[in-house]
């Protein structure tokens, strides 16, 4: 009788937990899609290939980007109107929002997940916020538009000044951000009008693309202080540049095998760069001016989309051969591509068709689609655990 009573008590104690388990939800296969025209986020489920909710009231989301908290619950949305929004993707609600500037261009979250930084065009500079409350904890004026803001290991943010041609490193490892100003390292001589930048996945190299020069500049963040190094200088030398319909996004750079691949500015080419020497080792002719050149997580393929007027097309490049092996035409205005974390599928935003297309990355078969309002960027929560994203 005693044993039976104990067993009944145990079952009784577990029942509420069992009921709760039915309502719990993990976030590892969730993501968000930026709906730029309506200022909303569509919350999506990778496994179900479906939308599960929408969060509205996020302001101007043209050119918006997103980072995630380390627990993958919160999405921080950087709007073009200077809005910084914190979205709870589990409850599909707006947790907090501040209008922190007049014109912003992306942001980053620190490696410990406690600070969120925003890069501003107007009034320029970088502002840093407590990730929990969105209270501002640091204001870093630069006297210039800032671009290419990324997180770096060691509670640092790295960004570049469009007007001054400098890269700054803001180190917040010295104490609480609200009371201890960051240590700033200024690196001059980056080049004329840097327009975007990236950091490699290991957090070592920071590379800025130059609009005012035919080349790029690399920094080794392991150096103290880092020394600028020109790479790919004159890669378009000897040929008349084409009109640039849209500047490529350097965030799309990725390591494909032992090479980086990047879109060439104003050219119908992607460039292959040796990851150790940072020297060009090849080129691939592509359909149009590339915007994103994104490597599948295993590095065996690179998917490329294009600027207007050829932006209805996506090409797939085989990394070992450097040859285009497949071409898709999803529809008008393909703006972004996001791989599932292990790369078995890719989600493609087709803005003017109002949908997300989902493809098998080996057979190229279309597996499904999700309706969305003028979709642009697609962001899966696995980004929470990757440097620079």
C-alpha positions in Angstrom: 0.0 0.0 0.0 2.8 2.3 0.9 4.5 1.7 -2.5 1.2 2.2 -4.4 0.6 5.5 -2.6 4.1 6.7 -3.4 3.7 5.8 -7.0 0.3 7.7 -7.2 2.0 10.7 -5.6 4.8 10.6 -8.2 2.4 10.4 -11.1 0.3 13.2 -9.6 3.4 15.3 -9.3 4.5 14.7 -12.8 1.2 15.4 -14.5 1.5 19.2 -14.4 4.9 19.0 -15.9 3.7 16.7 -18.6 1.0 19.1 -19.5 3.5 22.0 -19.5 5.8 20.0 -21.8 3.1 19.9 -24.4 3.1 23.7 -24.4 6.8 24.3 -24.3 8.6 25.2 -27.5 12.3 25.4 -28.4 13.6 28.1 -30.7 16.4 26.2 -32.5 14.4 25.8 -35.8 12.7 29.2 -35.7 13.6 32.3 -37.6 12.3 35.7 -38.8 11.7 37.2 -42.1 11.8 41.0 -42.5 8.7 42.4 -44.2 10.0 45.8 -45.2 6.9 47.4 -46.7 4.7 46.7 -43.6 7.3 47.2 -40.9 6.8 43.7 -39.5 8.6 40.4 -38.8 7.2 37.1 -39.9 8.1 34.4 -37.5 8.8 31.1 -39.3 9.5 27.4 -38.4 12.1 25.7 -40.6 11.0 22.2 -39.9 7.4 22.9 -40.7 8.3 25.2 -43.6 5.6 27.6 -42.4 4.9 30.9 -40.8 3.8 30.8 -37.2 3.2 34.4 -36.4 3.8 38.1 -37.2 5.1 41.0 -35.1 4.1 44.5 -36.3 4.9 48.1 -35.4 8.7 48.0 -36.1 9.0 51.1 -38.2 10.9 51.5 -41.4 12.5 48.1 -42.2 14.1 48.9 -45.5 17.7 47.5 -45.3 16.9 46.1 -41.9 19.0 43.4 -40.2 18.6 41.2 -37.2 20.8 39.6 -34.5 19.7 37.1 -31.8 20.2 36.7 -28.1 22.4 33.8 -27.0 19.3 31.8 -25.8 17.7 32.4 -29.3 14.6 33.8 -27.8 14.9 37.5 -28.7 15.5 39.1 -32.1 17.0 42.6 -32.1 15.9 44.4 -35.2 17.8 47.4 -36.7 15.6 49.6 -38.7 16.6 52.2 -41.2 14.7 54.9 -39.3 17.0 54.5 -36.3 14.6 52.2 -34.5 16.0 49.4 -32.4 13.4 46.8 -31.5 13.6 43.7 -29.3 11.2 41.0 -30.4 10.2 38.0 -28.3 9.9 35.3 -31.0 8.3 32.8 -28.5 5.4 35.1 -27.5 5.6 36.8 -30.9 5.4 40.2 -29.3 7.4 43.4 -29.1 9.4 43.4 -25.9 11.0 46.8 -26.2 11.7 49.5 -28.8 13.7 52.7 -28.9 14.2 55.3 -31.7 17.9 55.9 -31.1 18.8 58.0 -34.2 17.5 59.5 -37.4 19.1 57.0 -39.8 20.8 53.7 -39.0 22.5 50.9 -40.9 22.7 47.7 -39.0 24.0 46.5 -35.7 25.6 43.7 -33.7 25.4 41.9 -30.4 28.4 41.4 -28.1 29.9 37.9 -27.6 28.4 37.7 -24.1 25.0 38.8 -25.4 24.7 41.7 -22.9 25.3 44.6 -25.3 23.7 45.6 -28.6 25.4 48.2 -30.8 23.9 50.2 -33.6 25.7 51.8 -36.5 24.3 55.2 -37.5 24.3 57.4 -40.6 22.6 60.3 -38.9 24.0 61.6 -36.6 26.8 59.1 -37.3 28.8 57.2 -34.7 27.8 54.1 -32.8 25.4 53.8 -29.8 25.4 50.8 -27.5 22.5 49.5 -25.5 21.8 47.1 -22.6 20.4 44.0 -24.3 18.0 43.4 -21.5 16.4 46.9 -21.2 17.5 48.7 -24.3 18.8 51.5 -22.1 21.7 53.3 -23.8 25.0 52.6 -22.0 27.5 54.2 -24.4 27.5 56.8 -27.2 30.6 56.8 -29.5 30.5 59.9 -31.8 32.8 59.6 -34.8 31.9 62.7 -36.9 31.2 60.3 -39.8 28.7 57.8 -41.1 29.6 54.4 -39.7 29.4 51.1 -41.7 30.4 47.5 -41.3 29.7 47.2 -37.6 30.4 43.7 -36.3 31.0 42.0 -33.0 34.5 40.6 -32.2 35.7 38.2 -29.5 36.5 39.9 -26.2 33.4 42.0 -25.9 34.5 44.3 -28.7 32.7 46.0 -31.6 34.5 46.9 -34.8 33.2 49.5 -37.3 34.4 51.7 -40.1 34.0 55.4 -40.9 32.7 56.2 -44.4 34.0 59.8 -44.5 37.3 59.4 -42.6 38.4 56.0 -44.0 39.2 54.7 -40.5 38.3 51.6 -38.6 37.6 51.8 -34.9 37.7 49.0 -32.3 35.6 49.6 -29.2 36.6 47.3 -26.3 34.0 46.9 -23.6 35.9 44.3 -21.6 37.2 46.7 -19.0 34.0 46.8 -16.9 30.3 47.6 -16.8 29.5 49.5 -20.0 27.3 52.0 -18.2 30.1 53.2 -15.9 33.3 52.3 -17.8 33.9 53.9 -21.2 35.1 51.6 -23.9 38.8 51.6 -24.9 38.9 52.9 -28.4 41.6 51.9 -31.0 41.6 54.0 -34.1 43.2 52.5 -37.3 43.8 55.1 -40.0 44.5 54.5 -43.7 41.7 52.1 -44.5 41.0 53.7 -47.8 38.5 56.0 -49.6 34.8 55.6 -48.7 34.6 52.1 -47.3 31.0 51.0 -47.8 30.7 47.7 -45.9 32.9 45.2 -44.0 32.9 41.7 -42.6 34.6 39.7 -39.9 35.7 36.2 -40.5 34.0 33.4 -38.5 37.0 33.0 -36.3 37.0 36.7 -35.4 40.5 37.3 -36.6 40.2 39.2 -39.9 38.1 42.3 -40.6 37.9 43.2 -44.3 36.4 46.5 -45.6 35.2 47.0 -49.2 36.1 50.3 -50.7 33.8 52.3 -52.9 36.4 55.0 -53.7 39.2 52.6 -54.6 39.6 49.5 -56.7 40.3 47.1 -53.9 39.7 46.2 -50.3 41.5 46.5 -46.9 42.2 43.8 -44.4 43.0 44.0 -40.7 44.4 41.2 -38.6 42.7 41.7 -35.2 45.3 39.5 -33.5 47.8 42.3 -34.2 48.3 45.0 -31.6 47.6 47.4 -33.1 46.2 46.1 -36.3 47.9 47.4 -39.5 45.9 48.0 -42.7 46.8 45.8 -45.6 45.5 46.4 -49.1 44.2 43.3 -50.8 42.9 42.8 -54.4 44.2 46.2 -55.3 43.2 47.0 -58.9 41.1 43.8 -59.4 39.1 45.7 -62.1 42.2 47.3 -63.6 42.2 47.7 -67.4 38.5 47.4 -67.8 35.8 50.0 -67.7 33.6 49.6 -64.7 29.9 49.0 -65.2 27.3 51.2 -63.6 26.7 49.9 -60.0 23.0 49.1 -59.6 23.4 47.9 -56.0 26.4 47.6 -53.8 27.1 44.0 -52.8 26.8 42.9 -49.2 30.0 41.7 -47.7 28.2 39.8 -45.0 27.7 37.3 -47.7 31.4 36.5 -47.8 32.0 33.0 -46.6 34.7 30.5 -46.4 34.2 27.9 -49.1 36.8 25.2 -48.6 40.1 27.0 -48.3 38.9 30.1 -50.2 36.8 33.1 -49.6 34.3 34.0 -52.3 33.0 37.5 -52.7 30.9 39.5 -55.1 32.9 41.9 -57.3 31.7 45.6 -57.3 30.2 46.6 -60.6 31.2 43.4 -62.4 29.5 40.2 -63.5 32.0 38.1 -61.5 32.6 36.6 -58.1 36.2 36.5 -56.9 38.0 33.6 -55.1 40.5 34.6 -52.4 43.0 32.3 -50.7 42.1 32.4 -47.1 45.7 32.4 -45.9 47.4 34.8 -48.3 44.3 36.9 -49.1 45.4 36.9 -52.7 43.1 36.4 -55.6 43.2 32.8 -57.0 40.3 32.9 -59.5 37.1 34.3 -60.8 33.8 33.0 -62.0 31.6 34.7 -64.6 28.1 35.0 -63.4 24.7 36.1 -64.7 24.8 39.8 -63.5 26.2 42.1 -60.8 26.2 39.9 -57.6 24.7 41.1 -54.4 25.1 38.2 -52.1 27.5 35.3 -52.7 26.7 32.9 -49.8 28.5 29.6 -49.2 26.4 26.6 -48.1 27.5 25.6 -44.5 29.6 22.7 -45.8 31.4 25.1 -48.3 30.8 22.9 -51.3 28.4 25.3 -53.1 28.0 29.1 -53.3 24.6 30.6 -54.1 24.6 34.0 -55.8 21.8 36.5 -56.4 21.9 39.7 -58.5 21.2 43.4 -58.7 18.3 44.9 -60.8 17.4 44.3 -63.6 18.6 40.7 -63.4 17.4 40.1 -59.9 14.9 37.4 -60.7 17.7 34.8 -60.9 19.9 32.8 -58.5 23.0 30.8 -59.6 24.7 28.0 -57.9 28.5 27.6 -58.1 30.4 24.4 -57.4 33.3 25.4 -55.1 35.9 22.8 -56.2 35.5 23.6 -60.0 34.4 27.2 -59.6 31.8 26.6 -62.3 28.1 27.6 -62.3 26.2 24.3 -62.1 22.6 25.4 -61.8 20.4 28.4 -62.4 17.1 29.2 -60.8 14.5 31.9 -61.6 12.4 32.1 -58.5 10.8 35.4 -59.6 11.0 39.2 -59.4 13.4 40.8 -56.9 15.2 38.0 -55.2 16.7 39.8 -52.2 18.2 37.3 -49.8 19.1 33.7 -49.2 19.5 31.9 -45.8 20.6 28.3 -45.4 19.3 26.0 -42.7 22.1 25.5 -40.2 23.4 22.3 -41.8 22.7 23.4 -45.3 20.1 20.9 -46.5 17.7 23.6 -47.5 17.9 27.3 -48.6 15.2 29.8 -48.1 15.0 32.5 -50.8 13.0 35.8 -50.4 11.2 36.8 -53.6 10.0 40.3 -52.7 7.8 41.3 -55.6 6.1 37.9 -55.6 5.3 38.2 -51.9 6.7 34.8 -50.8 9.7 32.8 -49.5 10.7 29.9 -51.7 12.4 26.8 -50.1 14.8 24.6 -52.1 16.6 21.4 -51.5 20.3 22.3 -52.0 21.3 19.0 -53.6 18.5 18.3 -56.0 17.5 22.0 -56.4 13.9 20.8 -56.1 11.5 23.4 -54.8 10.1 22.0 -51.5 7.6 24.7 -50.5 6.8 28.4 -50.2 5.7 30.7 -47.4 3.6 33.8 -48.1 5.1 37.1 -46.8 4.6 40.8 -47.3 7.4 42.2 -49.5 10.0 39.9 -47.8 13.7 40.9 -47.7 16.1 39.5 -45.1 15.7 36.0 -43.7 17.4 35.2 -40.4 17.5 31.9 -38.6 18.2 31.7 -34.9 21.4 29.6 -35.4 23.0 32.9 -36.1 23.0 33.5 -32.4 26.1 31.3 -32.1 28.2 32.7 -34.9 30.7 35.6 -34.7 29.8 38.5 -37.0 26.2 37.6 -37.5 
